[in-house]
């Protein structure tokens, strides 16, 4: 595929590949999403393949020439992977070093040792928030499940009282905080400032995690009072290690890329002169690529070497971290391809034209679009990428802070009511030994709370920033 500049892509996005009317475009969107949902849920086809087929169906129903639809999908896939692929890979390496070195277990053990019985749910949301920062949601679940089950068993807690706060901490990070794939792709699509999005995301994430985590877990524990399933308690990573990194250095390593990106955002606000030497330096230091790369290199010493890993062991850890993310990269890329097909078919422009006469906030509209796609596809990442592409034209005249809030509105919408078409739903169900009804009453309600608190936070912030 030939290299396309940002200017060429922007021009392509404003030139629809079809002249279909609004009704036909609306039907095309519904048909594309319906095909994706059907293939994933009914025929159990991989999301990557389902997104390709759904994109082609969308283009065909919209009346676009097949070659144009294929070109749109390929362009969207390429630009999405180019914008987020390296960052996802670096995040995976950092997460693997954190897990294999025992750094994650060190964070868990230290916080639990200092937390009393009443503070335990709060400790769990804090642990999940820290560990969930650099790693994918699914990896976070695998890391935290042994801790959740052990704490619930030893402390004689209801599993929901401990598990819901941990899941809330992980989910909030996954939906709202870069460098997770969804928020990164949305930032790229909307052309938002990463540092500002990160800072505002933290402000919204804290109350969302508290309300959907420790506070909601009180009610979840009454609705579903179950004991931790014995068969699901696996061995922890660090049990076989002779030593592991200290708590302080582990937390500092995990937070390093966040601090670097926030520093860039702060300098952008204070200096506000792109030609200034200080701002130019921080533009490089605080870029996501440099921030995550620095954290990975530092982690090789502060985590890998501290755990007694040889150079060969560190190299094998890095290598083994990249294989599992192939599927994630392909799904994220295909989600970008579906998004670009939506945009190039004229759907984005259609939404712009229809919504201009609506008496509804742009931020609320973005949230509703993400909610719809989330409910239909089951994927938070696909919902984020697709919705961000659709509302990107609405961000053209927005301020830096409001374009960041647009990303967060989409991210909040992407978490709404996880149900049976979401892989995360089934992971939680199986790990916690619940039936479908119990999972809906706990996990699904928790996700909805995060989404609603998230959009409320976005709308409140939009009034003051």
ABEGO torsion letter per residue (X at the ends): XBBBBAAAAAAAAABBABABBAAAAAAAAAAAAAAAAAAAAAAGBBAAAAAAAAAAAAAAAAGBBAAAAAAAAAAAAAAAAAAAAAAAAAAAAAAAAAAAAGAAAAAAAAAAAABBAAAAAAAAAAAAAAAAAABBAAAAAAAAAAAAAAAAAAAGBBAAAAAAAAAAAAAAAAAABOABAAAAAAAAAAGBBAAAAAAAAAAAAAAAAAAABAAAAAAAAAABBBBBBAAABBBBAAAABABBBBAAAAAAAAAAAAAAAAAAAAAAAAAGBAABAAAAAAAAAABAAAAAAAAAAAAAAAAAAAAGBBAAAAAAAAAAAAAAAAAAAAAAAAAAAAAAAAAAAGAAAAAAAAAAABBBBAAAAAAAAAAAAAAAAGBAAAAAAAAAAAAAAAAAABBAAAAAAAAAAAAAAAABGBBAABAAAAAAAAAAGBBAAAAAAAAAAAAAAAAAAAAAAAAAAAAAX
